[in-house]
Amino acid sequence: MTQSTIRTLALSLPEALEHPHFDRASFRVRGKIFATLPPVGEDGVQKVVLKLPVLVKESLQQTDAGAVVSLGNWDKGGWTQLDIGRMDGEKLADLVRLAWRQIAPKRLIAGEQE
């Protein structure tokens, strides 16, 4: 998976829109951010930051420790930075959808599942 495929997936979710957020693209539903794409570093590493449940973040730190990149103070509250190249693509896609569900209104989520 690449940042480009993450962008396509994020924008395919109901009411998801892309907006700039400082030096990165952000993906929002009704104005709230569920994912951002940091600029690709000089090392070529592509990352994504997702708003995940804290328990999911803690689980990823156990099962995919090499993929979880510290955000310093932003680590609190479930914000999770992942090295895209170190994650299984299917699992990462599920995490993007989960991040959207963390932010999306319940009525919108219910409509997605119909």
Secondary structure as GFF3:
##gff-version 3
##sequence-region A 1 114
A	DSSP	alpha_helix	3	12	.	.	.	ID=ss1
A	DSSP	beta_strand	16	21	.	.	.	ID=ss2
A	DSSP	beta_strand	24	29	.	.	.	ID=ss3
A	DSSP	beta_strand	32	37	.	.	.	ID=ss4
A	DSSP	beta_strand	47	51	.	.	.	ID=ss5
A	DSSP	alpha_helix	54	63	.	.	.	ID=ss6
A	DSSP	beta_strand	68	69	.	.	.	ID=ss7
A	DSSP	three_ten_helix	72	78	.	.	.	ID=ss8
A	DSSP	beta_strand	79	83	.	.	.	ID=ss9
A	DSSP	three_ten_helix	84	86	.	.	.	ID=ss10
A	DSSP	alpha_helix	89	103	.	.	.	ID=ss11
A	DSSP	alpha_helix	106	112	.	.	.	ID=ss12
###
